[in-house]
Amino acid sequence: MRANILVMDDEESIRFCFHRFLAAEGHHVTTAASYGEALERMDKNIFHLILADIVLGDGVGTDMLHEVLRRILKTRVIIMTAYPTTETLSLSFRLHAADYLIKPLRQIKLLDAVKRVLHLIEYGVDRPASSGHVHDNTK
């Protein structure tokens, strides 16, 4: 499935690398450096998937989960963080995050997580209850 993907991260190098990795897989990738910029992108485009960093200058990535629910979108959200906590993990899955990834991310782990979520979308699987799995993608 070729998807429209939004990458929301305040680190330019991460936006650049993720854009490159995902575009090479045939996806249309849009990036946002902030929560506000991501909301602007969402006003203009429909995304299948959003990759959201938790720590941002103007908000937190888990706010994107609230926004997707508020807008009643079918968009899936993968939360990413270099600072995992049980609180953000629990909140993310309560708000129907598709995954919770721990940075730094290796390319193959990122692509596997994206492929897994897009597979669910492609086959019409509704938002499942969280399995509670945390993916430490540094290994």
Steps between C-alpha positions, in 0.01 A plus 500: 500500500635838400401741775489868584717533809565801723826504696483741796834553674689811607835349399578579137730200462222262603250662264753477217592134564143383553388683187776332301432152644123518447510667158738226381223252590260688272312703760406866468665664800429840652699636794425743780748650746236582762155408623355820353655430162364144511148633563535730197609203288199301625265782396623464142560124466364166608761270649486125546769512766668757724837440664501732802791577728388562859734787586429806284561870552133599478318195630529132561457223249228332701285808430489371142311196624240731656479697174448191285220387732348851511495521121359146478774393261597148402863612509728279705770653721833349600652673802880531513716605791856500622364544855254218562294503819224277624273804501549585131483133407172453685351825367603417144329164499190630683467753215537222239859547388586242237846454647747653748857506370812581697767709331754479361330299229674278253371526145376141486308532827333822384401345169373183671280704736362708213437191287318329788267797557434552128417132467227544763365803315508325164298207630250719680592394850343751736705643783578194708544516873866542577709192536706694752821428310777755504744486215855580600624556148864554581568125476 
